[in-house]
């Protein structure tokens, strides 16, 4: 069985190793794969994007363990769901309603799941995985009940205007490529065949879609839809985030995080 891990733990200390040790104690045959542990602390938007864009690429019945913001509530609960034949486990921190707002999924709570710290939460989550495997992923056989998450969150969507989309940065990868919160489907629906212009403050607008990074010469800006289907701003062989002054969305700096896409 495969399990993936995503968290905001970072890699500077032993928190990730401790988590893996706790999980493997109950599931020694489990294959653990790291999605990332570099989610910005408490950044639900970035964690949601990284998890949502990755989980469908794994074999059926892979277990995806979100260790992001485990102690959002104290005590913390263990929630889990089956989505597209993939199992997702998370604390009750808004992850499910934020990431899958329109999905018709049942969310379950593990028995006696309330935990006073992240170590206790991981021990219980590890036992849940063990029991899931033994029950062949029939949730009805587990000591769990269907529930509604206490923490309800609304996805941060691009704001649609008559001739404009107001977007936000949801992820910056290690190359400085900037991902916006707009999918190809939503972009094309708003575009409706019109020309577009991505307005980056103090920079010349981007007005064409590229198929890949090699469509432009080194140092030139471009935009394309990445493998996850989201619009990405990049500079070939350069950091768009650094050179264009783009940063991750922050609630307290809303005005400075808006990237408008104008249609004409």
N, C-alpha and C positions, 0 to 999 in steps of 0.2 A: 504494500500500500504506500502511496505517496502522500506527503503532507508538505504544504508550502508555508512559509513564515513571512509576515510583513510586520514592521514595527517602526516606532520612532526611537528605538533604543540607541541607535548609533553603534559604532564599532570601536569606541575608544576604551571601553571597559569590558567586563566579563558578563554583562547582562544577557547577551545573546547566547553565550555558551551555557549559562545556567539554565536558560529556557530550554535549550536543546537537551540538556542532561535530564531535566525533569520529564520532558515528553518521552524520551527514549527509555526511561525507567519503566514506564507502563507499556511501551510499545517498542521493544528492542529491534524488531524487524522493519520498522518504519524507515522509509527513505525521505530524508528531510531536504528540502530545496528552499533556499533563500530567495524571496522576491526582492526585497530590499529591507534594510534597517535604517535607511537614511531619510525616512519621511521627516519633514520639518516638525518639531515638537508641537503637538496639539493641532496640526494642520489637517483637519478632516477632509478638506477639498482635495489636497494632494494625495492622501492615502486612498481616498475613494477612487480617484483616477487610476492610480497605479494598480490597485487590486482589480478594478473593473476591466482594465485593458489587458490583464494577464490571465485571469482564471480560466477563460474558455480555451486556452492553448494546451491544457493538461488533459491526461486521460480521464475517462469517466470515473466518478467517485473518488477523485482526488479531494483531500481535505485541506482547505485553505484556512489557516489560523491567523486571524488578525490580532496581534498583540499591541496594536495602536491604542494609546490612551485607555489602558485597562482600568485604571482607577478614576475614570470620569465620575463615577458615583462611588460612594463608600457606605455600605458594602457594595461590591461589584457583582453583577450577575453574568451568567454564561448563556448566551443565545446562539442558536444555530438554525440553519435552513438548508434545504436542498434546492438548488437552482441550476437548471440545464444539466442535471446529473452531476453537479459539483456540490460538495458540502462546504459551507462557509460558517466559521465559528467566530464570534466577536463578543466583546463586552457590550453592555447596553449603553452605547455612547453616541447613538445617532447614525451609525454606519449603515444599517439596513435601509432605513427610510431615506437617507441621503443618497445612497448609491443605487438603490433599486426602487424608486418611488412608484413606478407603474407596473412592477412585476407582481403577478398573482402568485405569491409564495406564502407558505405557512412558516411562521417563525416559532420556534420551540424554545422553552427554557429548561435547562438541565436541573435535575432534582437537587435541592439544597445547594444551589449554585452560589449563593451569596458568599463573597470572599472579602477578607479584611485587608489583603495585600496581593501583589501580583504573583508572588510565589504560590500562595494558596490557590489563586485563580488558575494558574498553569497546572498545578497538580490535579485539580478537578477537571480541567479541560482535557488533560492527558488520559484520565480515566474514562471520560466520555468517548474519546477516540477509540480506546480499547473496546468499549461496549458496543460502539457503532459497528466495528469490524466483526465482532462476534455475532451481532444481530443481522449481519449482511445489509446494513444500512436501512433496515426497516424501523423507522423512528417510533412506530406504534409499539414496538417491543421494548423500548427504552423507558426508564422511569423519568419521563419528561412530559411536559404539557404544552399545548399550543398557547401562545401568549401574544400580547401586543407590547412592543418596546415602550418603556416609560419615556425615554428620550426621543422626541420627535424632531426631525430636522428637515429643512427644505433644501433641495439642490440649488446651487448657485448657477443659474442659467444665464446665457447671454440675453441682454435686454433687447427685445425686438421693437424697432420703430418703423415708420413708413418707409424710409429710405436709408436705414442705418441699423447696424447691430453694435451694441456696446459689449465688448468681451473683456475677460479677465485672464490673467496668467495662472494656470493651475499646476504647472510643473516646468522645471528647468533641468534638463539632463546634464550629464558631466561635460558635454561638448558645448554647453551654453545655448542649445536649441530651446526655444520657448514654445510651450504648448498652451493653446487657448481653449476656453470652455465652449467650443462650438464644433459639432460633428459635420462631416460632409453632407449628410442628409439634411440637417437643419440649415446649413449654409446655402445649399442649392435651392431649398424651398424659399428662403428669403431673397436670394439673388434673382431667381426667376428669369434667368437668361441675360440679366443686365451686367454691365461692367462694374467692377468693384475697385475700391481703393482702401488699403489698410493704412490708417493714419497713425504713424508713430511719432510722438512729440519730438520736434526739432530734427526730424529726418525726412528724407524724400519718401513719399508713399510707395508701397508695394502694390502693383496693379495686375500681376499675372500669377497664375498657379503653375508651379513646376511639378514634374513627375518624380524627380529625384534631385539630389544635391549636385549632381554633375551637370545639370542644365545651365548652370551659370559659371562664370570664371571665378577663381579664388578671390575671396574678399568681397564678393557681391552678395547682396541680400536676396532672399527668396522666401516664398511660402509654399507649403505643400500639405497634403493630408498624410499623416504618418500611418504606421501599420495598425494603430488602434483606431484609426478613422477620425482623428482630431486634427484641427488646423494647427500647423506649426510654423513659426517664423524662425529662420536660420540665416547664418552667414557661412558660405562655403569656406571651410578651413579657418573659421573664426568663431568667436562667441557672440551670438546675437544679444544675449542677456547683458553682457558687459559693454559691448560696443554701442548698443542702442539704449542702454540705461533701463532695461526692463527687469521687474522684480515680481516675485510671487505675490498674489493677491493678499492684502491684509485689510481686515474689517475697518480698522481705524485710519486707513489711508485710502478710502474708496476712490476719491477723485483721481488720485495719481495712478491708480491701477487700471483705469478704463482704457481699452484700446478700441477705438471705433473703426468699423468697417462700413464705408459709405457705398451706396449703389446708385448708378445713374444710367 
